[in-house]
Amino acid sequence: MIKILLSGCFGRMGKAVIDAASESDGRFTVISGTDITVGESSFPVYNDIHLVNEKPDVIIDFSHHTALPAIMDYALNNNVPAVIATTGHTEAEHRIMKDASEKIPVFFSRNMSLGVNLLLSLCKKASEVLKSDFDVEIIEKHHHNKLDAPSGTALMLADAISDTRKNFMDAKTEYVYDRHTERRKRSPEEIGIHSVRGGNIIGEHEVIFAGKDEVITLSHSASSRELFATGALRASEFIVTQKPGLYNMDDLLNNII
Ligand SMILES: NC(=O)c1ccc[n+]([C@@H]2O[C@H](COP(=O)([O-])OP(=O)(O)OC[C@H]3O[C@@H](n4cnc5c(N)ncnc54)[C@H](O)[C@@H]3O)[C@@H](O)[C@H]2O)c1
């Protein structure tokens, strides 16, 4: 049984992880949680991770990016692997995660879904084949409570395409989030990233490769938060057996295949 310390336990994803763990036939159990709000739970919840008394096998974090330094500090002091599923980190927070991963195993993915990670590899393939002849635009849609924009997944897709482009484009890819401030023609180096917020949309991502005479659209739609929770549990099962390092969904998928 894998014992979980759940960061952000009262949030939407926190609840999804609790449900997924309780349906895992005892493979996972949440033994403690952290949150800055109050709520009811069947395990002890702390408003400061350093006060946690129980000894977890792994931390799963679905909270807020500002929680990251304290989580990494706790993980290093207690030698506990961490699955970071929160999005919207600053560069400085990413550096903290990277530095910590030299001493403990850290799993980070802006999207814990298997399907989205397949979309990612299809986008890399499409970019390799279509090269700079096709303009790339990404549209993401999420519920009206989402705090960060664009979504971490949209950035993950853009980063993957941008990396592939280094093989055939000299100019650096530029992410364009807003076109209303400047009147100028679109350049081939751009990737347009657009965010739609409304209702209770769980998460939709559409990547458009628009060429002279044809358009290819690759898309993924999530219909339940459960898939992210299940992915986080699989990631925690994987990370508890790893050496220190920074791991992502590719590592998990390669381990499954
Ligand atoms: N990687 C993925 O696949 C994936 C999927 C869904 C959501 N997310 C990300 O997970 C995060 C949480 O999403 P959500 O929809 O559950 O949000 P939410 O707002 O419903 O829940 C976040 C919870 O974290 C708590 N929190 C805030 N700051 C905290 C801190 N410093 N310490 C502990 N708890 C804190 C909040 O009180 C809240 O209960 C977001 O960053 C979201 O983008 C990632």
The ligand as a Gaussian input file, in Angstrom:
#p B3LYP/6-31G(d) Opt

LIG

0 1
 N       -1.358000      18.008000     -14.023000
 C       -2.647000      17.768000     -14.283000
 O       -3.019000      16.812000     -14.991000
 C       -3.702000      18.676000     -13.697000
 C       -5.074000      18.393000     -13.845000
 C       -6.020000      19.238000     -13.227000
 C       -5.564000      20.333000     -12.491000
 N       -4.221000      20.582000     -12.399000
 C       -3.689000      21.691000     -11.592000
 O       -3.822000      21.341000     -10.218000
 C       -3.994000      22.550000      -9.446000
 C       -5.250000      22.424000      -8.589000
 O       -6.393000      22.331000      -9.418000
 P       -7.859000      22.270000      -8.804000
 O       -8.796000      22.336000      -9.964000
 O       -7.979000      21.131000      -7.835000
 O       -7.885000      23.667000      -8.018000
 P       -8.760000      24.040000      -6.747000
 O       -8.661000      25.532000      -6.661000
 O      -10.087000      23.391000      -6.775000
 O       -7.944000      23.377000      -5.526000
 C       -6.710000      23.840000      -5.065000
 C       -6.662000      23.569000      -3.573000
 O       -5.346000      23.894000      -3.122000
 C       -5.461000      24.639000      -1.925000
 N       -4.250000      25.443000      -1.742000
 C       -3.956000      26.672000      -2.260000
 N       -2.732000      27.062000      -1.852000
 C       -2.262000      26.072000      -1.064000
 C       -1.053000      25.879000      -0.331000
 N       -0.102000      26.816000      -0.310000
 N       -0.892000      24.716000       0.354000
 C       -1.849000      23.752000       0.357000
 N       -3.028000      23.887000      -0.307000
 C       -3.220000      25.028000      -1.004000
 C       -6.731000      25.464000      -2.094000
 O       -7.243000      25.918000      -0.851000
 C       -7.658000      24.447000      -2.774000
 O       -8.359000      23.675000      -1.840000
 C       -4.034000      23.696000     -10.460000
 O       -2.735000      24.222000     -10.587000
 C       -4.449000      23.015000     -11.763000
 O       -4.041000      23.707000     -12.903000
 C       -3.301000      19.777000     -12.979000

